[in-house]
Amino acid sequence: MLFINITVYQRLLLFFSILLFLISYLFQNIFLTIEGLSILIFLIYTKNIFRAKIGNIIVKREVLEKQIFAKQPVNVRTTIENKGGFIKLDIEDVLPDNSKIFDGKNKTIKHIKKGETITLSYQIKFLSRGKQEFPGVILKLFDLYNLYNINIKKVPETIVWVHSDPKEIQKAKRITKREHVQIDAPSLFGLHSMYELDGIRVYQPGDRLKDIEWKATSRLNKIMTKLFEKKEILDTYILLDCSSSMKISAGSISKIDHASKISIHLTKILQSFRHNVGLIAFDEFKIIKKINSTKNYNQIFKNLTDLPKQLKIDNYQIKKPIESNDSTNCQSASHQRYISTIFPFLVKERRMINDSSQASGIYESLRHLMIDNTIKHLIFITDMENNIQSLYRTINIAAKKGYKLWLLTFFSPFYNITKNELDTLKLEDVYMNFSIRENIFKKLKKLNIDVVDLTPKTEGVHVFEKIRGKKK
């Protein structure tokens, strides 16, 4: 049952009627008594009429954009349809947290007839990414004389997923030029040839004329020629984990956004060293995006910039990184696809995988890289949280095949835990996750794999600096 509130105008009339009764009693004036009684009857009548006119009010809200990005305008349309009688409505569509009005109005006051519809059209901007929910629409119903009102809150369920501002990821393109990055990368030399200046020596018959060092020749009064050292360069592939744990929705930056920025930085630096760079993005089930090794920076940059927009943001919470121990005998289509994916290179280890439905993405990525039987440089960017055993086995297989490996890994508490959320259960999960990761990292380091822990402030240059520091 709706509770009817009284306004200040009703209180004034009620006070005036009581005052008339007192005066009529003191001065024995029957007309003042009639006037006071008339006011009381009027107040009761208007209240009953107002109650009778209150009908169902239907509220619908629609967010017009299919994809929503932080700090960009979002169009919202809210309609309020009156199924009752003629009343006055004070409407406010409450904005979600971390948002502000950009254009238009999210509130209005209007008299509305039966069957009439009021439409609120406005634009808002979300200040941060992640899951956002509209609290509801607050309605205040007034009678025609503003004597009574009723407060109603309608909550049409509207949940939106806000992606990071694309401009924030595009800033990663402004990477330091090669001349400002003093990096040694001896672990990247391998198959494809390149020549680097190693020094000068006296000209010998058969040397190319274009290699003559004329400044040294004029200074030493004898013909000197440049001496080049031939080096082999590996193709580099960035393997980007896009599983559910990488799409944490809390905080101003997600792991997948940060991984995209790191990938853009690494691509720019490696291509400045004349490396071909490719990209494979995978989730628990399949390869999402695949770009063969190339020197075309803009191609990889465009795909990495668009990648976070294409992924659904999950309201993910930290989970224990232990895979299911339940073996499956299911012969479904997904199971058969999984078996056919890993069979060419993992026949003997097939029974060691516990959860086939959540491992094919990483195995399919490695299978694709192993097709041409050439050694490559692989950069895994993952939080080692989903399918941790599958990731470990894949990296182990690649190491045994002679691949050069870097493992760049995130620690989830940097991205989605605040001080207010550090309860006992969450701390236990964090500790469990940390312990398992550290044990696996010890095993990987014995295989001569470079492991780098990433924080939200880590950039591509820092990755090279850390790897260079480990090799000194």
VEXFI-900478 format. One record per residue (C-alpha): residue number from 0; y negated, z negated, x; residue in three letters. Coordinates in nm, 3 decimals, padded with zeros to 5 digits. Each point is the difference from the previous one (the first is absolute). Layout:
# residues N
<pt NUM,<Y,Z,X>,ALA>;
...
***
This chain:
# residues 472
<pt 0,<00.000,00.000,00.000>,MET>;
<pt 1,<-00.341,00.099,00.132>,LEU>;
<pt 2,<-00.250,-00.277,00.065>,PHE>;
<pt 3,<-00.350,00.076,-00.132>,ILE>;
<pt 4,<-00.286,-00.131,00.212>,ASN>;
<pt 5,<-00.345,-00.077,-00.136>,ILE>;
<pt 6,<-00.317,00.134,00.163>,THR>;
<pt 7,<-00.335,-00.164,00.056>,VAL>;
<pt 8,<-00.137,00.175,-00.312>,TYR>;
<pt 9,<00.266,-00.161,-00.219>,GLN>;
<pt 10,<-00.083,-00.337,00.151>,ARG>;
<pt 11,<-00.370,00.049,-00.079>,LEU>;
<pt 12,<00.073,00.090,-00.362>,LEU>;
<pt 13,<00.238,-00.292,-00.038>,LEU>;
<pt 14,<-00.260,-00.234,00.150>,PHE>;
<pt 15,<-00.265,00.144,-00.235>,PHE>;
<pt 16,<00.219,-00.051,-00.308>,SER>;
<pt 17,<00.069,-00.363,00.097>,ILE>;
<pt 18,<-00.372,-00.049,00.052>,LEU>;
<pt 19,<-00.068,00.136,-00.352>,LEU>;
<pt 20,<00.253,-00.244,-00.145>,PHE>;
<pt 21,<-00.174,-00.293,00.173>,LEU>;
<pt 22,<-00.345,00.105,-00.117>,ILE>;
<pt 23,<00.118,00.058,-00.357>,SER>;
<pt 24,<00.162,-00.345,00.004>,TYR>;
<pt 25,<-00.319,-00.168,00.127>,LEU>;
<pt 26,<-00.236,00.182,-00.235>,PHE>;
<pt 27,<00.241,00.046,-00.292>,GLN>;
<pt 28,<-00.051,00.381,00.006>,ASN>;
<pt 29,<00.280,00.187,-00.176>,ILE>;
<pt 30,<-00.118,00.342,00.128>,PHE>;
<pt 31,<00.045,-00.102,00.363>,LEU>;
<pt 32,<00.351,-00.115,-00.084>,THR>;
<pt 33,<00.078,00.339,-00.154>,ILE>;
<pt 34,<-00.137,00.181,00.307>,GLU>;
<pt 35,<00.207,-00.213,00.238>,GLY>;
<pt 36,<00.310,00.060,-00.215>,LEU>;
<pt 37,<-00.070,00.374,-00.002>,SER>;
<pt 38,<-00.007,00.007,00.380>,ILE>;
<pt 39,<00.335,-00.179,00.017>,LEU>;
<pt 40,<00.151,00.243,-00.252>,ILE>;
<pt 41,<-00.139,00.291,00.203>,PHE>;
<pt 42,<00.155,-00.135,00.320>,LEU>;
<pt 43,<00.341,-00.043,-00.165>,ILE>;
<pt 44,<-00.022,00.343,-00.164>,TYR>;
<pt 45,<-00.089,00.183,00.324>,THR>;
<pt 46,<00.283,-00.179,00.183>,LYS>;
<pt 47,<00.257,00.108,-00.259>,ASN>;
<pt 48,<-00.133,00.356,-00.007>,ILE>;
<pt 49,<00.010,00.012,00.382>,PHE>;
<pt 50,<00.358,-00.129,00.000>,ARG>;
<pt 51,<00.099,00.267,-00.254>,ALA>;
<pt 52,<-00.154,00.280,00.204>,LYS>;
<pt 53,<00.187,-00.091,00.318>,ILE>;
<pt 54,<00.278,00.250,00.048>,GLY>;
<pt 55,<00.214,00.128,00.281>,ASN>;
<pt 56,<-00.193,00.137,00.295>,ILE>;
<pt 57,<00.188,00.250,00.218>,ILE>;
<pt 58,<-00.102,00.026,00.365>,VAL>;
<pt 59,<00.120,00.274,00.235>,LYS>;
<pt 60,<-00.095,00.051,00.363>,ARG>;
<pt 61,<00.057,00.312,00.209>,GLU>;
<pt 62,<-00.056,00.058,00.371>,VAL>;
<pt 63,<-00.073,00.370,00.032>,LEU>;
<pt 64,<00.086,00.052,00.371>,GLU>;
<pt 65,<00.364,00.062,00.091>,LYS>;
<pt 66,<-00.053,-00.121,00.356>,GLN>;
<pt 67,<-00.237,-00.286,00.075>,ILE>;
<pt 68,<-00.153,-00.074,00.337>,PHE>;
<pt 69,<-00.194,-00.301,00.122>,ALA>;
<pt 70,<-00.380,00.037,00.011>,LYS>;
<pt 71,<00.010,00.318,-00.210>,GLN>;
<pt 72,<-00.119,00.031,-00.364>,PRO>;
<pt 73,<00.263,-00.045,-00.269>,VAL>;
<pt 74,<-00.068,00.106,-00.360>,ASN>;
<pt 75,<00.108,-00.243,-00.272>,VAL>;
<pt 76,<-00.011,00.058,-00.374>,ARG>;
<pt 77,<00.052,-00.286,-00.247>,THR>;
<pt 78,<00.012,00.058,-00.377>,THR>;
<pt 79,<-00.034,-00.272,-00.265>,ILE>;
<pt 80,<00.101,00.091,-00.356>,GLU>;
<pt 81,<-00.093,-00.230,-00.292>,ASN>;
<pt 82,<00.258,-00.027,-00.277>,LYS>;
<pt 83,<-00.200,-00.264,-00.187>,GLY>;
<pt 84,<-00.336,-00.008,-00.181>,GLY>;
<pt 85,<-00.359,00.045,00.113>,PHE>;
<pt 86,<-00.069,-00.244,00.283>,ILE>;
<pt 87,<-00.198,-00.036,00.320>,LYS>;
<pt 88,<00.192,00.028,00.328>,LEU>;
<pt 89,<-00.093,-00.126,00.348>,ASP>;
<pt 90,<00.242,00.174,00.239>,ILE>;
<pt 91,<00.065,-00.053,00.372>,GLU>;
<pt 92,<00.276,00.177,00.191>,ASP>;
<pt 93,<00.065,-00.248,00.284>,VAL>;
<pt 94,<00.024,00.164,00.343>,LEU>;
<pt 95,<00.293,-00.067,00.233>,PRO>;
<pt 96,<-00.044,-00.221,00.304>,ASP>;
<pt 97,<-00.127,00.181,00.311>,ASN>;
<pt 98,<-00.185,00.260,-00.207>,SER>;
<pt 99,<-00.357,00.067,-00.103>,LYS>;
<pt 100,<-00.177,00.218,-00.256>,ILE>;
<pt 101,<-00.120,00.330,00.145>,PHE>;
<pt 102,<-00.135,00.192,-00.298>,ASP>;
<pt 103,<-00.019,-00.048,-00.375>,GLY>;
<pt 104,<00.047,-00.326,-00.192>,LYS>;
<pt 105,<00.310,-00.207,-00.063>,ASN>;
<pt 106,<-00.164,-00.200,-00.281>,LYS>;
<pt 107,<-00.192,00.070,-00.322>,THR>;
<pt 108,<-00.114,-00.158,-00.329>,ILE>;
<pt 109,<00.029,00.208,-00.315>,LYS>;
<pt 110,<00.048,-00.021,-00.377>,HIS>;
<pt 111,<00.324,00.172,-00.092>,ILE>;
<pt 112,<00.139,00.114,-00.335>,LYS>;
<pt 113,<00.361,00.009,-00.113>,LYS>;
<pt 114,<00.190,00.277,00.181>,GLY>;
<pt 115,<-00.282,00.058,00.249>,GLU>;
<pt 116,<00.071,00.021,00.374>,THR>;
<pt 117,<-00.211,-00.115,00.295>,ILE>;
<pt 118,<00.058,00.163,00.338>,THR>;
<pt 119,<-00.097,-00.153,00.335>,LEU>;
<pt 120,<-00.010,00.251,00.285>,SER>;
<pt 121,<-00.084,-00.123,00.346>,TYR>;
<pt 122,<00.085,00.033,00.369>,GLN>;
<pt 123,<00.111,-00.276,00.234>,ILE>;
<pt 124,<00.083,-00.022,00.369>,LYS>;
<pt 125,<00.289,-00.206,00.135>,PHE>;
<pt 126,<-00.094,-00.180,00.321>,LEU>;
<pt 127,<00.355,-00.036,00.133>,SER>;
<pt 128,<00.338,00.167,-00.030>,ARG>;
<pt 129,<00.312,-00.120,-00.175>,GLY>;
<pt 130,<00.104,-00.094,-00.352>,LYS>;
<pt 131,<-00.294,-00.055,-00.236>,GLN>;
<pt 132,<00.019,-00.119,-00.361>,GLU>;
<pt 133,<-00.272,00.001,-00.266>,PHE>;
<pt 134,<-00.028,-00.354,-00.145>,PRO>;
<pt 135,<-00.080,00.108,-00.356>,GLY>;
<pt 136,<-00.273,00.077,-00.254>,VAL>;
<pt 137,<-00.205,-00.289,-00.138>,ILE>;
<pt 138,<-00.117,00.051,-00.359>,LEU>;
<pt 139,<-00.252,-00.210,-00.188>,LYS>;
<pt 140,<-00.009,00.066,-00.375>,LEU>;
<pt 141,<-00.318,-00.097,-00.189>,PHE>;
<pt 142,<-00.081,00.006,-00.370>,ASP>;
<pt 143,<-00.299,00.204,-00.110>,LEU>;
<pt 144,<-00.233,-00.307,00.008>,TYR>;
<pt 145,<00.116,-00.128,00.344>,ASN>;
<pt 146,<00.108,-00.330,-00.156>,LEU>;
<pt 147,<00.365,00.005,00.110>,TYR>;
<pt 148,<00.201,00.159,00.279>,ASN>;
<pt 149,<00.357,00.026,00.120>,ILE>;
<pt 150,<00.111,00.050,00.360>,ASN>;
<pt 151,<00.298,00.229,00.053>,ILE>;
<pt 152,<00.157,00.118,00.325>,LYS>;
<pt 153,<00.202,00.319,-00.008>,LYS>;
<pt 154,<00.213,00.077,00.303>,VAL>;
<pt 155,<00.107,00.366,00.001>,PRO>;
<pt 156,<00.229,00.017,00.302>,GLU>;
<pt 157,<-00.166,00.210,00.268>,THR>;
<pt 158,<00.138,-00.024,00.352>,ILE>;
<pt 159,<-00.113,00.241,00.269>,VAL>;
<pt 160,<00.105,00.050,00.360>,TRP>;
<pt 161,<-00.294,00.048,00.232>,VAL>;
<pt 162,<00.054,00.196,00.320>,HIS>;
<pt 163,<-00.201,-00.049,00.315>,SER>;
<pt 164,<-00.323,00.189,00.035>,ASP>;
<pt 165,<00.090,00.337,00.162>,PRO>;
<pt 166,<-00.315,-00.024,00.211>,LYS>;
<pt 167,<00.140,-00.309,00.172>,GLU>;
<pt 168,<00.308,00.191,00.113>,ILE>;
<pt 169,<-00.206,00.304,00.096>,GLN>;
<pt 170,<-00.197,-00.218,00.241>,LYS>;
<pt 171,<00.312,00.000,00.215>,ALA>;
<pt 172,<-00.086,00.359,00.094>,LYS>;
<pt 173,<-00.283,-00.130,00.216>,ARG>;
<pt 174,<00.234,-00.088,00.281>,ILE>;
<pt 175,<-00.111,-00.048,00.358>,THR>;
<pt 176,<00.001,00.322,00.202>,LYS>;
<pt 177,<00.259,00.053,00.269>,ARG>;
<pt 178,<-00.246,-00.057,00.284>,GLU>;
<pt 179,<-00.066,-00.353,-00.133>,HIS>;
<pt 180,<00.368,-00.094,-00.018>,VAL>;
<pt 181,<00.144,-00.080,00.343>,GLN>;
<pt 182,<00.370,-00.005,-00.081>,ILE>;
<pt 183,<00.314,00.070,00.197>,ASP>;
<pt 184,<00.291,00.119,-00.211>,ALA>;
<pt 185,<00.292,00.057,00.239>,PRO>;
<pt 186,<00.258,-00.069,-00.269>,SER>;
<pt 187,<-00.110,00.310,-00.191>,LEU>;
<pt 188,<00.097,00.257,00.263>,PHE>;
<pt 189,<00.307,00.200,-00.088>,GLY>;
<pt 190,<00.084,00.348,-00.125>,LEU>;
<pt 191,<-00.303,00.228,-00.031>,HIS>;
<pt 192,<-00.181,00.099,00.319>,SER>;
<pt 193,<-00.354,-00.074,00.099>,MET>;
<pt 194,<-00.175,00.021,00.336>,TYR>;
<pt 195,<-00.237,-00.262,00.133>,GLU>;
<pt 196,<-00.212,00.019,00.317>,LEU>;
<pt 197,<00.175,-00.192,00.276>,ASP>;
<pt 198,<-00.224,00.085,00.296>,GLY>;
<pt 199,<-00.096,00.287,00.234>,ILE>;
<pt 200,<00.166,00.156,00.305>,ARG>;
<pt 201,<-00.046,00.293,00.239>,VAL>;
<pt 202,<00.048,00.341,-00.160>,TYR>;
<pt 203,<00.342,00.154,00.053>,GLN>;
<pt 204,<00.109,00.358,-00.066>,PRO>;
<pt 205,<00.115,00.032,-00.360>,GLY>;
<pt 206,<-00.248,-00.252,-00.145>,ASP>;
<pt 207,<-00.205,00.123,-00.295>,ARG>;
<pt 208,<-00.355,00.102,00.079>,LEU>;
<pt 209,<-00.133,-00.175,-00.311>,LYS>;
<pt 210,<00.129,-00.331,00.141>,ASP>;
<pt 211,<-00.224,00.014,00.310>,ILE>;
<pt 212,<-00.228,-00.302,00.024>,GLU>;
<pt 213,<-00.324,00.169,00.115>,TRP>;
<pt 214,<-00.205,-00.316,00.054>,LYS>;
<pt 215,<00.261,-00.146,00.237>,ALA>;
<pt 216,<00.036,00.342,00.171>,THR>;
<pt 217,<-00.371,00.020,00.080>,SER>;
<pt 218,<-00.006,-00.361,00.118>,ARG>;
<pt 219,<00.306,00.023,00.227>,LEU>;
<pt 220,<-00.045,00.363,00.111>,ASN>;
<pt 221,<00.356,00.086,-00.099>,LYS>;
<pt 222,<00.154,00.119,-00.321>,ILE>;
<pt 223,<00.122,-00.289,-00.213>,MET>;
<pt 224,<00.198,00.028,-00.324>,THR>;
<pt 225,<00.063,-00.239,-00.287>,LYS>;
<pt 226,<00.337,-00.169,-00.017>,LEU>;
<pt 227,<00.140,-00.063,-00.346>,PHE>;
<pt 228,<00.277,-00.234,-00.104>,GLU>;
<pt 229,<00.229,00.114,-00.276>,LYS>;
<pt 230,<00.073,-00.259,-00.265>,LYS>;
<pt 231,<00.203,00.014,-00.315>,GLU>;
<pt 232,<-00.144,-00.124,-00.332>,ILE>;
<pt 233,<00.197,-00.120,-00.299>,LEU>;
<pt 234,<-00.081,00.091,-00.356>,ASP>;
<pt 235,<-00.119,-00.313,-00.180>,THR>;
<pt 236,<00.090,-00.089,-00.358>,TYR>;
<pt 237,<-00.162,-00.281,-00.195>,ILE>;
<pt 238,<00.249,-00.155,-00.245>,LEU>;
<pt 239,<-00.207,-00.176,-00.263>,LEU>;
<pt 240,<00.168,-00.257,-00.226>,ASP>;
<pt 241,<-00.128,00.030,-00.360>,CYS>;
<pt 242,<00.241,-00.243,-00.162>,SER>;
<pt 243,<-00.110,-00.255,-00.260>,SER>;
<pt 244,<-00.084,-00.275,00.249>,SER>;
<pt 245,<-00.251,00.229,00.173>,MET>;
<pt 246,<-00.202,00.032,-00.324>,LYS>;
<pt 247,<-00.103,-00.364,-00.046>,ILE>;
<pt 248,<-00.282,-00.005,-00.255>,SER>;
<pt 249,<-00.178,-00.323,00.098>,ALA>;
<pt 250,<-00.283,-00.006,00.251>,GLY>;
<pt 251,<-00.260,00.254,00.104>,SER>;
<pt 252,<00.241,00.209,00.207>,ILE>;
<pt 253,<00.365,00.082,-00.050>,SER>;
<pt 254,<00.259,00.066,00.265>,LYS>;
<pt 255,<00.042,00.363,-00.109>,ILE>;
<pt 256,<-00.376,00.058,00.031>,ASP>;
<pt 257,<-00.005,-00.157,00.343>,HIS>;
<pt 258,<00.309,00.197,00.105>,ALA>;
<pt 259,<-00.174,00.324,-00.103>,SER>;
<pt 260,<-00.303,-00.089,00.212>,LYS>;
<pt 261,<00.217,-00.087,00.299>,ILE>;
<pt 262,<00.187,00.330,-00.041>,SER>;
<pt 263,<-00.326,00.195,-00.006>,ILE>;
<pt 264,<-00.115,-00.176,00.319>,HIS>;
<pt 265,<00.329,00.059,00.180>,LEU>;
<pt 266,<00.008,00.366,-00.102>,THR>;
<pt 267,<-00.349,00.058,00.137>,LYS>;
<pt 268,<00.076,-00.169,00.332>,ILE>;
<pt 269,<00.342,00.159,00.051>,LEU>;
<pt 270,<-00.122,00.349,-00.084>,GLN>;
<pt 271,<-00.282,-00.048,00.248>,SER>;
<pt 272,<00.281,-00.045,00.257>,PHE>;
<pt 273,<00.139,00.338,-00.116>,ARG>;
<pt 274,<00.283,-00.152,-00.198>,HIS>;
<pt 275,<00.133,00.162,-00.312>,ASN>;
<pt 276,<00.002,-00.265,-00.274>,VAL>;
<pt 277,<00.202,00.004,-00.322>,GLY>;
<pt 278,<00.017,-00.235,-00.296>,LEU>;
<pt 279,<00.282,-00.125,-00.220>,ILE>;
<pt 280,<-00.087,-00.243,-00.281>,ALA>;
<pt 281,<00.297,-00.162,-00.174>,PHE>;
<pt 282,<00.075,-00.266,-00.258>,ASP>;
<pt 283,<00.323,-00.180,-00.095>,GLU>;
<pt 284,<00.158,00.313,-00.146>,PHE>;
<pt 285,<-00.136,00.322,00.148>,LYS>;
<pt 286,<-00.245,00.180,00.226>,ILE>;
<pt 287,<-00.339,00.011,-00.173>,ILE>;
<pt 288,<-00.189,00.224,00.239>,LYS>;
<pt 289,<00.111,00.204,00.299>,LYS>;
<pt 290,<-00.216,00.186,00.255>,ILE>;
<pt 291,<00.160,00.164,00.300>,ASN>;
<pt 292,<-00.153,-00.071,00.343>,SER>;
<pt 293,<-00.329,00.181,00.040>,THR>;
<pt 294,<-00.330,-00.003,00.189>,LYS>;
<pt 295,<-00.186,00.051,-00.328>,ASN>;
<pt 296,<-00.176,-00.334,-00.037>,TYR>;
<pt 297,<-00.165,00.087,-00.333>,ASN>;
<pt 298,<00.337,00.065,-00.164>,GLN>;
<pt 299,<00.132,-00.347,00.083>,ILE>;
<pt 300,<-00.336,-00.163,-00.073>,PHE>;
<pt 301,<-00.013,00.152,-00.350>,LYS>;
<pt 302,<00.356,-00.106,-00.083>,ASN>;
<pt 303,<-00.051,-00.354,00.131>,LEU>;
<pt 304,<-00.327,-00.034,-00.191>,THR>;
<pt 305,<00.164,00.112,-00.325>,ASP>;
<pt 306,<00.320,-00.203,00.047>,LEU>;
<pt 307,<-00.121,-00.342,-00.130>,PRO>;
<pt 308,<-00.141,00.170,-00.312>,LYS>;
<pt 309,<00.340,00.144,-00.087>,GLN>;
<pt 310,<00.185,-00.330,00.018>,LEU>;
<pt 311,<00.018,-00.240,-00.291>,LYS>;
<pt 312,<-00.131,-00.342,00.096>,ILE>;
<pt 313,<00.254,-00.269,-00.074>,ASP>;
<pt 314,<-00.080,-00.362,-00.074>,ASN>;
<pt 315,<00.229,-00.095,00.284>,TYR>;
<pt 316,<00.064,-00.352,00.120>,GLN>;
<pt 317,<00.163,-00.099,00.326>,ILE>;
<pt 318,<00.376,00.014,-00.030>,LYS>;
<pt 319,<00.274,-00.112,00.227>,LYS>;
<pt 320,<00.083,00.298,00.218>,PRO>;
<pt 321,<00.374,-00.044,-00.037>,ILE>;
<pt 322,<00.169,00.301,-00.149>,GLU>;
<pt 323,<00.254,-00.034,-00.274>,SER>;
<pt 324,<00.345,-00.097,00.117>,ASN>;
<pt 325,<00.161,00.154,-00.304>,ASP>;
<pt 326,<00.184,00.314,00.096>,SER>;
<pt 327,<00.000,00.276,-00.254>,THR>;
<pt 328,<00.273,00.236,-00.103>,ASN>;
<pt 329,<-00.221,00.187,-00.242>,CYS>;
<pt 330,<00.051,00.375,00.016>,GLN>;
<pt 331,<-00.333,00.085,-00.163>,SER>;
<pt 332,<-00.211,00.300,00.098>,ALA>;
<pt 333,<-00.231,-00.219,00.210>,SER>;
<pt 334,<00.299,-00.150,00.181>,HIS>;
<pt 335,<00.145,00.343,00.076>,GLN>;
<pt 336,<-00.339,00.120,00.123>,ARG>;
<pt 337,<-00.025,-00.302,00.225>,TYR>;
<pt 338,<00.344,00.061,00.151>,ILE>;
<pt 339,<-00.073,00.370,00.061>,SER>;
<pt 340,<-00.331,-00.091,00.163>,THR>;
<pt 341,<00.134,-00.234,00.266>,ILE>;
<pt 342,<00.351,00.146,00.041>,PHE>;
<pt 343,<-00.085,00.251,00.279>,PRO>;
<pt 344,<-00.093,-00.272,00.246>,PHE>;
<pt 345,<00.122,-00.332,-00.135>,LEU>;
<pt 346,<00.359,00.049,-00.111>,VAL>;
<pt 347,<00.143,-00.304,00.175>,LYS>;
<pt 348,<-00.279,-00.237,-00.105>,GLU>;
<pt 349,<00.000,00.095,-00.366>,ARG>;
<pt 350,<00.171,-00.321,-00.112>,ARG>;
<pt 351,<-00.250,-00.217,00.186>,MET>;
<pt 352,<-00.281,00.091,-00.240>,ILE>;
<pt 353,<-00.017,-00.247,-00.284>,ASN>;
<pt 354,<-00.240,00.164,-00.245>,ASP>;
<pt 355,<00.038,00.375,-00.007>,SER>;
<pt 356,<-00.257,00.052,-00.277>,SER>;
<pt 357,<-00.280,-00.136,00.219>,GLN>;
<pt 358,<00.074,00.147,00.341>,ALA>;
<pt 359,<-00.001,00.378,-00.028>,SER>;
<pt 360,<-00.373,00.043,00.075>,GLY>;
<pt 361,<00.012,-00.117,00.361>,ILE>;
<pt 362,<00.339,00.159,00.070>,TYR>;
<pt 363,<-00.109,00.332,-00.147>,GLU>;
<pt 364,<-00.308,-00.009,00.225>,SER>;
<pt 365,<00.212,-00.047,00.311>,LEU>;
<pt 366,<00.249,00.264,-00.110>,ARG>;
<pt 367,<-00.287,00.251,-00.031>,HIS>;
<pt 368,<-00.118,-00.080,00.354>,LEU>;
<pt 369,<00.348,00.034,00.148>,MET>;
<pt 370,<00.062,00.351,-00.132>,ILE>;
<pt 371,<-00.134,00.187,00.308>,ASP>;
<pt 372,<00.168,-00.237,00.252>,ASN>;
<pt 373,<-00.318,-00.049,00.204>,THR>;
<pt 374,<-00.130,-00.333,00.130>,ILE>;
<pt 375,<-00.318,-00.114,-00.171>,LYS>;
<pt 376,<-00.250,-00.280,00.011>,HIS>;
<pt 377,<00.020,-00.198,-00.326>,LEU>;
<pt 378,<-00.264,-00.245,-00.121>,ILE>;
<pt 379,<00.132,-00.222,-00.281>,PHE>;
<pt 380,<-00.276,-00.165,-00.206>,ILE>;
<pt 381,<00.158,-00.256,-00.231>,THR>;
<pt 382,<-00.019,-00.365,-00.102>,ASP>;
<pt 383,<00.377,-00.039,00.057>,MET>;
<pt 384,<00.024,-00.173,-00.337>,GLU>;
<pt 385,<00.180,00.236,-00.238>,ASN>;
<pt 386,<00.347,00.110,00.118>,ASN>;
<pt 387,<-00.045,-00.168,00.335>,ILE>;
<pt 388,<00.362,00.053,00.104>,GLN>;
<pt 389,<-00.017,00.371,-00.085>,SER>;
<pt 390,<-00.317,00.034,00.207>,LEU>;
<pt 391,<00.160,-00.183,00.289>,TYR>;
<pt 392,<00.312,00.218,-00.005>,ARG>;
<pt 393,<-00.209,00.318,-00.017>,THR>;
<pt 394,<-00.214,-00.104,00.296>,ILE>;
<pt 395,<00.314,-00.101,00.187>,ASN>;
<pt 396,<00.158,00.342,-00.060>,ILE>;
<pt 397,<-00.315,00.180,00.116>,ALA>;
<pt 398,<-00.013,-00.214,00.317>,ALA>;
<pt 399,<00.361,00.082,00.084>,LYS>;
<pt 400,<-00.080,00.370,-00.042>,LYS>;
<pt 401,<-00.263,-00.035,00.272>,GLY>;
<pt 402,<-00.310,00.013,-00.219>,TYR>;
<pt 403,<-00.318,-00.166,00.127>,LYS>;
<pt 404,<-00.093,-00.261,-00.259>,LEU>;
<pt 405,<-00.302,-00.204,-00.100>,TRP>;
<pt 406,<00.027,-00.252,-00.283>,LEU>;
<pt 407,<-00.333,-00.099,-00.159>,LEU>;
<pt 408,<00.055,-00.281,-00.246>,THR>;
<pt 409,<-00.212,-00.204,-00.241>,PHE>;
<pt 410,<00.023,-00.368,-00.081>,PHE>;
<pt 411,<-00.047,-00.032,-00.377>,SER>;
<pt 412,<-00.189,-00.335,-00.012>,PRO>;
<pt 413,<-00.297,00.171,00.167>,PHE>;
<pt 414,<-00.028,00.227,-00.304>,TYR>;
<pt 415,<00.083,-00.196,-00.313>,ASN>;
<pt 416,<00.001,-00.376,00.047>,ILE>;
<pt 417,<-00.300,-00.227,-00.045>,THR>;
<pt 418,<-00.017,-00.372,00.069>,LYS>;
<pt 419,<00.029,-00.073,-00.372>,ASN>;
<pt 420,<00.335,00.184,-00.015>,GLU>;
<pt 421,<00.175,-00.183,00.280>,LEU>;
<pt 422,<00.246,-00.194,-00.211>,ASP>;
<pt 423,<00.334,-00.125,00.133>,THR>;
<pt 424,<00.206,00.287,-00.140>,LEU>;
<pt 425,<-00.227,00.267,00.144>,LYS>;
<pt 426,<-00.009,-00.171,00.338>,LEU>;
<pt 427,<00.381,-00.004,00.004>,GLU>;
<pt 428,<00.006,00.374,-00.074>,ASP>;
<pt 429,<-00.255,00.066,00.274>,VAL>;
<pt 430,<00.201,-00.203,00.249>,TYR>;
<pt 431,<00.324,00.176,-00.099>,MET>;
<pt 432,<-00.165,00.339,00.036>,ASN>;
<pt 433,<-00.150,-00.095,00.336>,PHE>;
<pt 434,<00.331,-00.132,00.139>,SER>;
<pt 435,<00.199,00.309,-00.096>,ILE>;
<pt 436,<-00.267,00.233,00.138>,ARG>;
<pt 437,<-00.017,-00.185,00.331>,GLU>;
<pt 438,<00.378,00.016,00.045>,ASN>;
<pt 439,<-00.004,00.373,-00.062>,ILE>;
<pt 440,<-00.295,00.053,00.233>,PHE>;
<pt 441,<00.190,-00.173,00.281>,LYS>;
<pt 442,<00.287,00.245,-00.048>,LYS>;
<pt 443,<-00.235,00.298,-00.008>,LEU>;
<pt 444,<-00.184,-00.101,00.316>,LYS>;
<pt 445,<00.334,-00.003,00.186>,LYS>;
<pt 446,<00.025,00.371,-00.090>,LEU>;
<pt 447,<-00.333,00.066,00.178>,ASN>;
<pt 448,<-00.185,00.047,-00.330>,ILE>;
<pt 449,<-00.372,-00.077,-00.003>,ASP>;
<pt 450,<-00.080,-00.240,-00.286>,VAL>;
<pt 451,<-00.363,-00.059,-00.101>,VAL>;
<pt 452,<-00.110,-00.254,-00.263>,ASP>;
<pt 453,<-00.286,00.128,-00.215>,LEU>;
<pt 454,<-00.277,-00.205,-00.157>,THR>;
<pt 455,<-00.255,00.132,-00.255>,PRO>;
<pt 456,<-00.248,00.062,00.285>,LYS>;
<pt 457,<00.237,00.197,00.224>,THR>;
<pt 458,<-00.097,00.362,00.068>,GLU>;
<pt 459,<00.184,00.283,00.170>,GLY>;
<pt 460,<-00.170,-00.059,00.336>,VAL>;
<pt 461,<00.121,-00.362,-00.005>,HIS>;
<pt 462,<00.358,00.122,-00.044>,VAL>;
<pt 463,<-00.021,00.203,00.320>,PHE>;
<pt 464,<-00.164,-00.288,00.182>,GLU>;
<pt 465,<00.278,-00.239,-00.101>,LYS>;
<pt 466,<00.274,00.244,00.102>,ILE>;
<pt 467,<-00.173,00.071,00.329>,ARG>;
<pt 468,<-00.030,-00.376,00.062>,GLY>;
<pt 469,<00.374,-00.050,-00.058>,LYS>;
<pt 470,<00.085,00.267,00.258>,LYS>;
<pt 471,<-00.208,-00.154,00.279>,LYS>;
***
